[in-house]
Amino acid sequence: MTTALDHYFKIAERGSTVAREVRGGVVTFLTMAYIIVLNPVILADVPDKYGDYLGGGAVEGSGFATIAACTALIAGVLSIAMGALANFPLAIAAGLGLNAFVAYSVASQMTWADAMGLVVLEGLVILILVLTGFRKAVFDAVPTQLKTAIAVGIGLFIAFIGLVDAGFVRTTAMAAPPVGLGIGGKLAGWPVLVFCVTLLVMIVLHARKVQGAILLGIVFGTVLAGVVQALTGTAPALGDATSKGWNLNVPSWPDKFFEAPDFSLLGDFNLLGGFDRVGVVAAFLLVFSLLLADFFDTMGTMTAVGAEGGLNDSDGAPPNAQRILIVDSVAAAAGGAAGVSSNTSYIESASGVGDGARTGLASIVTGVLFLLSTLAAPLVAHIPSEAAVPALVLVGFLMMTQVSGIDWDDVEIALPAFLTIALMPLTYSITTGIGAGFVVYVLLKAVRGKAAELHVLMWVVSGLFVVYFCIDPITRWLT
């Protein structure tokens, strides 16, 4: 058995052992298993245009366990596929940032089924781009530093969502300031205390390089919330912005820890419904925005993971790059088809590589652990958001660290990057940030006599974003 594994995965050839691959796979799972909780936190309590919640009809948060189970299922299946087909230590799960985009920028304009249909479409488009070789052309069209700004902006947006969901930042119901600290400028309520303490614990664990710091932080926060609830009996907030109660789930001891998972979200998508809801131009731009974030993230992730393990060739390309991209593209479509948002490669895989993983066997181990976790959905459903959303803040920080890769002395990239980063959280829209960055970048190049440096795709996409921003007056004029 060991010989067969070594032959198929080239374990010895890459300087590893079966034990190291298994250990690396476990470490990768521990560092990214938080997505089983965070994906439902982001998706379960956001209504679509018609007031319905993902997997729960008109009841906020009721689809939490279903989303968690389907999130773990797709992550498990696709991580196993990555390991078996591409033989690369790269695990896959629902993409943070991508899920926020789907929840706040896509589903808000249509039904959840329509939104997931656009995710499926985005995955299919990426797959076609990979198979035709066009993906590299688009990759070359967007400046590297603008790609970096998109990742940084999404990180800041995610952190802001975490602070708002915890009640640390709230609306003031005033023109100025529109948001503020807690209630009336003061932190109030036991749930906010749980959030603050949990965030500090995560920060300490991360600073001390503890494996699985985020997951351990969520476990700690859940236990702390349970103790606090037992002592205080705090009521739920029920959507009241001035409440001192729990935002989503009231901490409680589950009736059972394991049960047969609910996969009812599988297949709940409408492939072309979004085009009927918002029009061809707007739907196209939403698909493109999803594609852009997913598109470049994967290429950067696989290169970084390959570099960590010394697997890249002299040109900086990882082994089996085409297979990696194909599996990742299928993952994007599979995530939409399962109703849990686009799935993508995780940079957390580098933690497993850092612990010795060098082959796809590690990804298979990670995938198997994700599949086993589908049985724990009832336990996940009792985790309060105040114990989970501190991870959004920490992950936001990790994404924000890329800001050093932007040349702030070059106005042609600095201004578009700034607008991209700032407008995502300030407008609660990833699309707005990307669009503003693209349009201003093209404008600055043009007015400074450098239009010839722009790829034709940048002109096309920027033009579409102009139409997107002006869609209301254009529609009024045409009708």
N, C-alpha and C positions, 0 to 999 in steps of 0.2 A: 504493500500500500504506500509506504513511504517512498519507495523507488518510483512508483508510478506518479505520485505527486511531484516529486523532484523532476522527473522527465518532462511532465506537461508544463509545469510552471517555471522550469529552469531555476529552481531555488538555489542549488549549489553554484550554478553558473553566475548568479547575481550576488554571490557571497552571503547567503542567508541559510537558515535552517527552518524546518517545519515549526519548531517551537517558537522561534522568533516571529514567524509569520502569524501564528495564532495569537501570540502576545500583542503584536502590532495591531491586529484586527480588533482585539478587545479594547485596546487603548483608543483607537479611532472611534469605536462605538461610544465609549465613555465621554469623549470630547464633543460628540455631535448628537448624542441622544436627547439633548434638550429640545431638539426640533419636534419631538413627539408631543411636547407640551406647548412650545411656543407657536407652532403652526396653528393649533386650535385657538390659542390666545388671540392671535391676529385675525383669524378668519371667522371664528364662531360668534363674535359679538358685533359684527358689522352688517347692517341690513343692506339689501340691494335696493335698487330704485323704487321697488314696490313694497318695501318694508319687511321682506322675508329674509330669514337668516339661513345660512348654509347648513343643510342637514337638519334644520329644526323648525321650518315653517315660520310662524309669527312669534316664536318664543326665543328670546335672546339667550345664547349660550347653550341651548338644549342639544345642539349638534356636536358638542365638544368631544364626547367619547367616540362618536362615529368618525369625526375628522382625525382624531388621534390614531384610531385603528387603521384607517386608510393611509394615513401619512406613514406609519410604520411599515405597512404592507408594501407600498410602492418603493420606499427606501430600501427595503430588504431585497425585493425582486431585482431592482435595477443595480444595486451594489453587487449582487451575485453575478449579474450579467456582465458588469464591468470587469470583475475578476476573471470570469470564465472565458469571455470572448476577447478581451483586450489584454489580459494578464498584466494589469497595472494596479498598484496599491492606492486606488482612488475610489472613495465611497460617494454615494449619491443620496440626496434627500431633497425635500422641498426647500427651495431657495429663499433665504431671508432677503428681504428687499423686493424680490419678485412677488412674494405672497402679499406684502404690504401694498404693492402697486395694484395687484388684482383686487384686493379688498377696497382700497380707498379711491382708486382712480378708474377702475373698470366696472366692478359690480355696482358702484354708485350710479352708473348710467344705464344699467340694464338688469336683467335677472342673473342670478348666480349661474344658471345653466348656460346662458349666453356668454357670460364672462369666461367660464371654463372652456367653452367652445373656441373662443379666441386664443386661449392658451394652447389648446390642441393644434389649432391652425398655425400658431407660432412655431410649435415644435416640428410640424411637418415642413414648414418653410425652411427652418434651419437644417433639417435632414436633407432637403433638396439642395440647399446651398453647399452642404458638406459633400454630397455625392457628385456635384457638378464642379467643385473646386472654386465656386464663386465666393465662398465664405472668406477666403483669404483676401479677395479684392475688396470686400466691404471692410474687413479688418484693417486693411491698409488705408482706407479712405478717411477714417476718423483718427485724428491725432491722438497719440498715446496719452498725453496729459489731459485731454478732454475725457478720455475713458476713465482715467484716474479720478477726475472730478466727479463723474457720475457715481462711482463707487463710494467716494467720500460723502457725497450728498445723500445717498441712500443710507449710509451709516448714521448721519446726523438725524435723518428723518426717523429711522428706527428708534434711536435714543429718545427723541421727542415723544414718539408714540408711547414708549415705556413710561416716561415721566408723567404723561397725561393719564394713561390708564391706571397708574398707581395713585392718582390724586395729588401727586407732588406739585404738579403744575395744573392750574385750572383756569377756565375762562372767568373773566371778571364781570361780564355783562355790561362793560363800559367801553366807550370808544377808545380810551387810552388810560392805562395799558389794557390791551385786549386779553392778555393772559398774565397770571401772576403766581406767586408762591402760595400753595395751599388755598385756604379760605381766608380772605381778607388780609393776605400777606403773611399768614401764619400757618404752619403745618398743624393739622388737627385730625385726631382720630387714631385708633389703634391700628387699622390697616396700613396707614401711611408709615407708622413706626415699624411694622413688619417689613415693609418695602425697604426702608432706609437701612435697617439692620442687615437684611439679606443682601443688599447691594454692597455694603461694607465687607461682609463676609466673603462675597464673591471676589471683590477687589483684592482682599488679603490672600485668598487662595490662588488667584491668578498671579499676583506679584511673587508668590513663593513657588510658582511653577508646579502647582499640584495638578496631576492628571485628573481630568474630569471636574475641573473647578466649577464650571457652570452647572453641571448636573448635581454636584454635591451641594452647591449653593441653593438650588431649587429644593432639594430634599430638606436641607436645614430650614429654609423659609417655610416649607409646608408644615414641618413639625412645630416651628415657632408659632405659626398662625393657628394651629390646632390648640396649642396651650393658651394663647391669648384669647381665643374664642371660648374655651372652657371657663376661663376666669372672668371674662367680661360680657359674654352673650351679645356681642355686637350684631346689629341687624344689617341686612343688605342695603345697598344704596338705591337700588331700583331706578337707576338712571338720573337721580337727583344730583346735580352738580355741586350742591352745597351740603350734601350728606357726608357724614363721617363714617359711613358703613363700608362693607365690602363691595368692591366694584363688580365682580362677576360671580364667583363661587363662594358661598359661606363655608369656611372650613368645617369638615365633619368627617367622622369615621365611616368609611364605606361599608355597606352590608357584606360585600364580598370583594376580594382582591382580583380575582380572575374570572372570566367568563368567555363564552364564545364571542369573538369580535363581530361587530356590526359593520358590514361592508356595503351598506345600502347606497352610499354615494357613488360607487363604481358605475360608470356609464352615464352619470347624470350631467350631460352636457349637450349643448345645441350648437353645432359647428358654425353655422352661418347666421345664427339669431342676432348676434351683435350688430351685423350690418343693417338689419331691418330696424333695430332700435335707435342707433345713433347716426346712420348714414355711412356711405362707403369711405369718405375721406377720414372721418373721425375714427372709424373702426380700423382702417388701415394704419393710422398713426398709433393707435393703442397697440396693435400687433407689432408694429415696428419698435415701439418703446420697449415692449417685453423682449423682443428679439435682440435688441441692442444690449440690454442689461445681461441677458443670458449668454449671448453670443461671445462677448469679450471676456466675461468672467471665467468661462471654462478654459479658454486658451491660456489665460494667465495662470489659472489654478493648476492645470496639468503640467505646465512648464515649471512652476514653483515646486510642486511635489516631486517632479522628476529630478530637479536640481538638488533638492534636499537629500534624495537617495543616491545621487551620483549616477542616475540612469540616463540622462540626456546625452545626445550625440554632440559632435563638435559644433554643430549649428544651433545647439540649444533646444533641439526637438526631442521629446520623449519617445520611447519605443512604442510602436503600434499606434502612432498618433491618429491615423485615420479611423481606426477601430474605436479609439477613445471618444472621438468626436461623434461617431455614429451612435454609440450607446448613449452618450449624453443628449444627443438630439432626440432619440427615442424617449428618453426619460422626461424631456420637456413635454412631449405630447402625452405620455402616459400619466403624468401628474394632473394634467387637465382632464383627461378621460376618467380619472379616479376622483375628481372633484376636490383635489387638495393643492392646486396650483402647480406651476412649473417646477419640475425637479431638476437639479443641477449638481455638478461636482462640488465637493466640499474641501475648502482649504484646510479644514481640521484634519484631513487625511494625513497632512504633514506630521501630525503628532504621532501617528502610528509608524510612519516612515522613520521618524526620529527615534522610535523605540525599536527599530530593527527591520520593519517590513520592507520588502523589496519586490514582491510579486503580487499577482492577483489573488493568491490564496488568502491574503490578509483581508481583501475586500469581500471575499466570500464569507469569512468568519464574521465580519461586521454585518453583512446582509442577513446571515442566519440569526444573529442576536436581535436585529430589527424585527424579523418575522416572529420570534418568540415573544417580543414585547407587545405584539398585537393582542395578546391574551390579557394584558394588564390595563386595558382601556378604562375599566371601572375605577381603578386607583387614580389614573390620570385625571379623570373627570372631577375628582374632589380636590384638586390642587387649586388654591385661590390665585387669581392673577397677580396679586401683590407679592406672591412668592416666586412667580415665574418672570414677570416683566423686568426685574432687575437685570436679567440676562440680556434683554434688548439694549439696555444702557451699556453694558460691558461689550457686547458685540458691536454696538455703534462706535465705541471707542476703538476697537480693533480695526474697523473699517476706516475710521477717521485717520489712523496713523499713516495712511497712504498720501496724505496731503503734502508731505515733504517731497513727493515726486513731481510737484508742480512748480514751474519756474515763475515765481511771483514778480520777478523783475521784467518779464516780457509781457507787455500789456495785451498783445494779441492773443495770448493764452490765459493770462491772469484774470482779465475781466470776464470772459466767457466761463471760466472755471468758477469764479466767485459767484456769478449768477446761478450757475447750475447747482452749486452747493447750498446757497442761501435760499433759493426759491423752493426747493423741495420741501423742507420743513415748514417754511413760512406760508406756503399755499396749500400744504397737505397734499401735494401732487408731484409725483416723480416725473410725469410727462411734462409738466410746466418747466421744471428745472432743466430737463434735457433739451426741450425745444428752445428755451431762451439761450442756452449755451451755444447751440448749433447756429441759431440765427445771428447772434452777436459775433461769433467767430468768423462766419462768412462775411458779415458786414465789415468787420475790421480789416480782414485781408483785402477786401475789395477797395476800400477807401484809402488804403495805404499802398495801392498799386501792386498788390501781390496776388491778384485773382488767379493768375496762371498756376499758382502753387496748390490751388484747391482741386480736389478730386471732383469729377462731375457728379458723383453720388452725394457729395456734401451740398452742392447746389440744389439738387433734386429734393433731398430730404429737408433742407432748410426752407425751400419753397413750400413744401407740404406743411411744415410747422407754421409758416405765416398764415396759410389758409386755415389751419386749425385754430390759431389764436383769433382770427377774424371771422370765424364761422358764423357767429350770430349776425353781424351786420351784412355779411355776404348772403346769408339765408334770407334776411329781411329784404335785401335788394332784389334778389332773384324771385321772391314770392310776392 
